[in-house]
């Protein structure tokens, strides 16, 4: 696909989005009219059914921006505490956010949660932050939408990602811990090796990797197969687009969030259609609480952002095609990253039994690659019955997985 074709891809999406935004607004109005108690049509025949169908359509096609974390309070020590959210460091492609409450002890562990740069915002880890706030002062990488970053701010690739993590750890200071969720397990693993090699005072005390693609040759999933089926040039020519003039990042080459979302939705299209049908049924019978739960999930799931083309393509090539980390050929700024240099940081690998994105063994491979530390500084945990998102959100995360992380941090703090 030519550069012009890339531009047309984004313009075609913008045209469709404009149409659907209008349709969503009309559907919302129609649903409210039909559901209004003073409208007699709302009680007759197909009135409630039509109102429910229109509400589901309006929600599915509504425009979405960046969600807020919205963590107002957290329970700790038998009472609720108000949560303070601040941005403590700002950089062109991402900020460092801090979450704190007065119920934490004076020397509570400081934890950097590394959110994926994978098309979704860091708010996808809202439940992760909320649970770890019970015992830790939490920091999180809040990555920016690449289409909103001006070209004058330069490029952003895996090397830059690693540099950002080091800068964030430097800002937090010595003695911190790091947790990488999914895709950033690779750059977090590399950053840890680099910092250990240089005896960096801010090197993390522990690194927890959750559902990360350290070695995708282990139990390959559909995502892994898709990355291996085509050469890197296919990705460059088929899914990379140019940000149009209506955005601050005009002219930047990106992997659009809408392409990523379409891919994820198509992988489990049947289950997504069934979820919307269930939402429709809940609305029809007046079960608003169940319908709202589905709405809340899709509100977050459909909120997507763009990645820089260089970061996306480098990740596909180095992580999923060349397997550079397990093969010992991963480089940062031209230098080989030697994982045996990890001699001080303790490592925890967590996997979900039913993870269909990062298969069993892919994260555990990190423990075998880190030959510079003994078994006493390594731990593996497999969460029974947990899928990919269940590793860091939901009841299994809160009651089974988070306590493992807390115990590991306490043992190696």
C-alpha positions in Angstrom: 0.0 0.0 0.0 1.4 3.4 -0.9 1.6 6.4 1.4 -1.5 7.7 -0.3 -3.3 4.5 0.5 -2.3 4.8 4.1 -3.8 8.3 4.3 -7.0 7.0 2.6 -7.3 4.2 5.2 -7.5 6.8 8.0 -9.8 9.1 6.1 -12.1 6.2 5.3 -12.3 5.5 9.1 -12.9 9.1 9.9 -15.8 9.2 7.4 -17.4 6.1 8.8 -16.9 7.4 12.4 -18.7 10.6 11.5 -21.6 8.7 10.0 -21.9 6.4 13.0 -21.6 9.2 15.5 -24.7 10.8 13.9 -26.5 7.5 13.8 -25.6 6.9 17.5 -27.0 10.3 18.5 -30.3 9.7 16.6 -30.6 6.2 18.1 -30.0 7.6 21.6 -32.8 10.2 21.1 -35.2 7.5 19.7 -34.5 5.1 22.6 -35.1 7.8 25.2 -38.4 8.8 23.5 -39.6 5.2 23.4 -38.6 4.5 27.0 -40.1 7.7 28.3 -42.9 6.8 30.8 -45.2 9.5 29.3 -45.1 7.9 25.9 -47.8 5.3 25.5 -45.9 3.6 22.7 -43.3 2.5 25.2 -45.8 0.1 26.8 -47.2 -1.4 23.6 -46.1 -4.1 21.3 -42.5 -3.7 20.1 -41.9 -0.4 22.0 -39.7 -1.8 24.8 -37.9 -4.1 22.3 -37.2 -1.3 19.9 -36.0 1.0 22.7 -33.6 -1.7 23.9 -32.3 -2.4 20.5 -31.7 1.3 19.8 -29.9 1.7 23.1 -27.5 -1.2 22.3 -26.8 0.2 18.9 -26.2 3.7 20.3 -23.8 2.4 22.9 -21.9 0.3 20.3 -21.4 3.3 17.9 -20.9 6.1 20.3 -17.7 8.2 20.1 -15.1 7.5 22.8 -12.1 9.4 24.1 -9.6 8.6 26.8 -11.3 7.2 30.0 -10.5 8.5 33.4 -9.1 6.2 36.1 -11.8 7.5 38.4 -10.4 5.7 41.5 -12.0 7.8 44.3 -11.4 5.6 47.3 -9.8 2.3 48.4 -10.4 0.0 51.3 -7.4 -0.6 53.5 -7.0 -1.5 57.2 -10.7 -1.9 57.7 -11.7 1.5 56.4 -12.1 3.5 53.2 -9.4 6.1 52.2 -9.7 8.9 49.6 -7.2 8.3 46.8 -4.9 11.1 45.5 -4.1 10.9 41.8 -1.3 13.1 40.4 0.9 13.3 37.3 4.5 13.4 38.6 6.4 13.3 35.4 5.4 14.3 31.8 7.1 13.2 28.6 6.0 13.5 25.0 4.8 9.9 24.6 3.7 9.2 28.2 3.3 10.4 31.7 4.1 8.9 35.1 1.0 8.9 37.3 1.0 8.4 41.1 -1.8 7.0 43.3 -1.6 7.4 47.0 -3.8 7.4 50.1 -3.1 8.3 53.8 -3.9 4.8 55.0 -0.6 3.5 53.6 2.3 3.0 56.1 5.2 5.3 56.0 7.5 2.9 54.2 4.9 1.2 52.0 6.4 -0.4 48.9 6.5 1.8 45.8 5.3 -0.1 42.7 5.6 1.0 39.1 2.9 -0.7 37.0 3.9 -0.8 33.3 0.7 -0.6 31.2 0.7 -2.1 27.7 1.2 0.2 24.7 -1.1 -2.0 22.7 -4.0 0.1 21.5 -5.8 0.5 24.8 -5.2 3.2 27.4 -3.6 2.5 30.8 -7.1 2.8 32.4 -7.6 -0.8 31.3 -5.5 -1.6 34.4 -7.8 0.4 36.7 -8.6 -2.8 38.7 -4.9 -3.6 38.9 -4.1 -0.2 40.3 -7.0 -0.2 42.7 -6.1 -3.6 44.2 -2.4 -2.9 44.6 -3.2 0.5 46.3 -4.4 -1.5 49.3 -0.7 -2.1 50.2 1.5 -0.1 47.8 2.1 3.4 46.7 1.3 2.9 43.0 2.8 4.6 39.9 1.7 3.7 36.4 2.8 4.5 32.9 0.1 6.5 31.2 0.9 6.3 27.5 -0.3 8.9 25.1 -2.3 8.4 21.9 0.3 8.7 19.1 -2.0 10.6 16.8 -2.0 13.4 19.3 1.8 13.7 19.6 3.3 16.3 17.1 5.9 15.1 14.6 8.3 17.7 16.2 8.5 15.4 19.3 10.3 12.8 17.2 9.9 9.0 17.0 9.1 6.4 19.7 10.3 2.7 19.4 11.3 -0.1 21.7 14.5 1.6 22.6 12.6 4.7 23.7 10.2 2.6 25.6 13.0 1.1 27.6 14.5 4.5 28.2 11.2 5.8 29.5 11.0 2.9 32.0 14.5 3.7 33.3 13.6 7.4 33.5 10.4 6.6 35.4 12.2 4.3 37.9 14.8 7.0 38.4 12.1 9.5 39.2 10.5 7.1 41.7 13.9 6.4 43.3 15.9 3.5 44.7 14.0 0.6 46.3 11.0 0.5 44.0 9.3 -2.6 42.4 8.0 -3.0 38.9 5.1 -4.9 37.4 4.7 -5.3 33.7 1.3 -6.4 32.3 1.4 -8.4 29.0 3.3 -6.8 26.2 5.6 -4.5 28.2 7.1 -7.6 29.9 9.7 -7.6 27.2 11.0 -4.0 27.5 10.6 -4.2 31.3 12.8 -7.4 31.3 15.4 -5.6 29.1 15.4 -2.4 31.2 15.9 -4.5 34.3 18.9 -6.3 32.8 20.4 -3.0 31.6 20.0 -1.3 35.0 21.4 -4.4 36.8 24.4 -4.4 34.5 25.2 -0.8 35.3 24.5 -1.2 39.0 21.9 1.5 38.7 20.7 2.6 42.1 17.1 2.8 40.9 17.1 -0.8 39.5 13.8 -2.5 40.7 13.9 -4.7 43.7 11.5 -7.1 42.0 10.0 -7.4 38.5 6.7 -9.1 38.1 5.8 -10.2 34.5 2.2 -11.0 33.9 1.0 -12.8 30.7 4.0 -11.4 28.8 5.3 -12.6 25.4 8.9 -13.4 26.5 9.1 -16.5 24.3 6.2 -16.8 21.9 7.4 -20.2 20.6 5.9 -21.7 23.8 2.2 -22.6 23.4 1.7 -20.3 20.4 -1.7 -18.6 20.3 -3.7 -17.2 17.4 -2.1 -13.8 18.0 1.4 -15.4 17.7 0.4 -17.3 14.6 -0.9 -14.2 12.9 2.4 -12.4 13.5 4.4 -15.3 12.1 2.3 -15.9 9.0 3.3 -12.8 7.1 6.6 -10.9 6.5 7.2 -7.6 8.3 6.8 -5.8 5.0 3.1 -7.0 4.9 2.5 -5.3 8.2 4.3 -2.2 7.1 2.2 -1.9 3.9 -1.1 -3.2 5.1 -1.8 -1.9 8.7 0.3 1.3 9.0 -1.6 4.5 8.3 -0.8 8.2 8.3 -2.5 10.5 10.8 -4.7 13.0 9.0 -4.5 16.8 9.4 -7.3 17.0 11.9 -5.1 15.7 14.7 -2.0 17.2 16.4 0.1 14.3 15.2 -0.7 14.9 11.6 1.7 13.2 9.2 2.9 10.6 11.8 2.9 7.0 10.8 0.9 4.9 13.2 -0.7 1.5 13.8 -4.3 2.8 14.4 -6.2 1.8 17.4 -9.3 1.1 15.3 -7.4 -1.5 13.3 -6.2 -3.2 16.5 -9.8 -3.1 17.9 -11.2 -4.6 14.7 -8.6 -7.4 14.9 -9.4 -8.3 18.5 -13.2 -8.1 17.9 -12.9 -10.4 14.9 -10.9 -13.0 16.9 -13.9 -13.5 19.2 -16.7 -12.2 17.1 -19.2 -14.8 18.3 -18.7 -14.0 22.0 -18.9 -10.2 21.4 -22.2 -10.6 19.5 -23.6 -12.8 22.2 -22.5 -10.2 24.8 -24.5 -7.5 23.0 -27.5 -9.8 22.6 -27.4 -10.5 26.4 -27.2 -6.7 27.0 -30.3 -6.3 24.8 -32.1 -9.0 26.8 -31.2 -7.4 30.1 -32.5 -4.0 28.9 -35.7 -5.6 27.6 -36.6 -7.1 30.9 -35.4 -4.1 32.9 -32.3 -5.7 34.4 -30.3 -2.4 34.2 -27.5 -3.5 36.5 -26.5 -6.5 34.3 -26.8 -4.4 31.2 -24.6 -1.7 32.8 -21.9 -4.2 33.6 -21.6 -5.1 29.9 -21.7 -1.4 29.0 -18.9 -0.6 31.4 -16.7 -3.4 30.0 -17.2 -2.3 26.3 -16.8 1.4 27.3 -13.2 0.6 28.2 -12.6 -2.1 25.6 -13.6 0.2 22.7 -11.6 3.2 23.9 -8.5 2.8 21.8 -5.4 4.8 20.8 -2.8 4.7 18.1 0.8 3.4 18.4 3.8 4.8 16.5 4.5 2.7 13.5 8.2 2.2 14.5 7.2 0.8 17.9 4.6 -1.6 16.5 6.7 -2.9 13.7 9.8 -3.4 15.9 7.7 -5.3 18.4 6.2 -7.6 15.8 9.6 -8.3 14.3 11.8 -8.6 17.4 9.3 -10.2 19.8 7.0 -12.3 17.6 9.0 -13.1 14.5 12.7 -13.2 15.4 12.2 -14.2 19.1 15.2 -11.9 19.8 14.9 -12.1 23.6 15.1 -15.9 24.0 17.6 -16.1 21.2 19.9 -13.7 23.0 19.9 -11.2 20.1 17.7 -8.4 21.6 19.5 -5.0 21.3 19.0 -1.7 23.0 20.7 1.3 21.3 22.8 -1.2 19.3 24.1 -3.2 22.3 23.0 -6.8 23.1 20.9 -7.0 26.2 22.4 -9.8 28.3 19.7 -11.2 30.6 22.4 -12.9 32.7 23.2 -9.4 34.0 20.1 -9.6 36.2 21.9 -10.4 39.5 20.0 -8.3 42.1 16.3 -8.0 40.9 14.0 -10.9 42.0 11.7 -12.2 39.2 8.0 -13.3 39.4 6.3 -14.8 36.3 2.5 -15.0 36.3 0.4 -16.8 33.7 -3.2 -17.6 33.2 -4.3 -21.2 32.6 -6.7 -20.1 29.8 -4.8 -17.2 28.4 -5.5 -17.1 24.7 -3.1 -14.2 24.0 0.1 -15.2 25.8 0.2 -19.0 26.0 1.4 -21.0 29.0 5.2 -21.0 29.2 5.7 -17.7 27.3 6.2 -15.7 30.5 7.8 -18.5 32.5 10.6 -18.6 30.0 12.0 -15.4 31.6 13.0 -17.3 34.7 15.1 -19.7 32.6 16.7 -16.9 30.7 17.8 -15.0 33.9 20.8 -17.2 34.7 22.4 -14.6 36.9 20.1 -15.2 39.9 19.4 -18.2 41.9 16.1 -20.0 42.4 15.5 -18.2 45.7 14.9 -15.0 43.7 12.6 -16.6 41.2 8.9 -17.6 41.5 6.3 -18.9 39.1 2.5 -18.7 39.5 -0.1 -20.2 37.2 -3.6 -18.8 37.9 -6.0 -21.6 37.4 -9.0 -20.8 35.3 -7.8 -17.3 34.5 -7.8 -15.9 30.9 -5.7 -13.1 29.7 -7.7 -10.2 31.3 -8.4 -12.3 34.4 -4.7 -12.1 35.3 -5.0 -8.4 36.2 -8.7 -7.8 36.6 -11.6 -9.4 38.3 -12.1 -11.7 41.3 -9.2 -14.1 40.6 -6.9 -11.1 40.3 -8.1 -9.6 43.6 -8.3 -12.7 45.7 -5.7 -15.1 44.3 -3.1 -13.3 42.2 -2.6 -10.0 43.9 -1.7 -11.6 47.2 1.0 -13.6 45.5 2.5 -10.3 44.1 2.2 -8.7 47.6 4.0 -11.6 49.3 6.8 -11.6 46.6 7.3 -7.8 47.1 7.4 -8.2 50.8 9.9 -11.1 50.6 12.3 -9.2 48.4 11.8 -5.6 49.4 
